[in-house]
């Protein structure tokens, strides 16, 4: 299973549309938990074209580092039991709803 992590702005709901900014920085995580930072050149090009402020650049780079740390530590969605834990929570909620009927 591969993970593909796309760095973007937070989502907002505006005029019946979900909007966000895709900052082009992506990390692909392989089954052995090695990873590749993708599209750095595309990010740099768009950063200049769109005049991203320095504060955005710093936030994005800090969050790339945080994401890489999570990958290395197998935290959050990269934890081995993450999918099982959340699948079980979802099934539990479904069971609770069916009991209410």
NORQUIDA-V575935 format. One record per helix or strand of 3 or more residues. SS is the DSSP state (alpha for helix, beta for strand). FROM is the first residue (numbers start at 1). LEN is the number of residues. If there is no record, write none. Layout:
ss=SS from=FROM len=LEN
ss=SS from=FROM len=LEN
This chain:
ss=beta from=3 len=6
ss=beta from=12 len=3
ss=beta from=17 len=3
ss=beta from=22 len=8
ss=beta from=35 len=4
ss=alpha from=40 len=10
ss=alpha from=54 len=20
ss=alpha from=76 len=3
ss=alpha from=82 len=19
